[in-house]
């Protein structure tokens, strides 16, 4: 059977994908600094020229790898949120998602490499920080959606909760990368579930204090519980 010839655009896309895959493997195995452009090009089956026809340097390639990891994660998170369901169902799915993310995210060492590079390279730091802020904004948007569906106010600003969740996830991944025995699958799920439970309990406690200040009782007094939306109490 005659092999179909690729178009110029298809060949370029194939070259790009092979370079990215080779770089991902080598960055994780050897680290960014120890991996040369020649290493990446050779592992992909191309020349140095092929590399520079697609990327300005290793840092640009690294950002592209992280962008792809982030886009895949956001697609999965968006699909999870679109399923809908009760508050507890969404919480259970979110806990499972973030717990599973640790196992599926084999590219976390790339984020460590990028963080170290950002500490040493001001130009890369600016681009990397903008990218991280975009990630936090997207997580914050999902957090707002989560609470808005339930018609209740957030216990903290969405961006603060997003920062806490992402920091917790990254910190646990760092521990797991260095010592997998320290952070088991069960431990990860327990910590993530604890984060969501504490945030929800905090909200419930805050609402009870608001009810108390308003003099509203849910039993014995014949008065109904208030409806709480956007931080206001309505009889």
Secondary structure, 3 states (H helix, E strand, C coil): CCCCCCCHHHHHHHHHHHHHHHHHHHHHHHCCCCCCHHHHHHHHCCCHHHHHCCCCCHHHHHHHHHHHHHHHHHHHHHHHHHCCCCHHHHHHHHHHHHHHHHHHCCCHHHHHHHHHHHHHCHHHHHHHHHHHHHHHHHHHHHHHHHHHHHCCCCCCCHHHHHHHHHHHHHHHHHHHHHCCCCCCHHHHHHHHHHHHHHHHHHHHHHHHHHHHHCCCCCCCCCCCCCEEECCEEEC
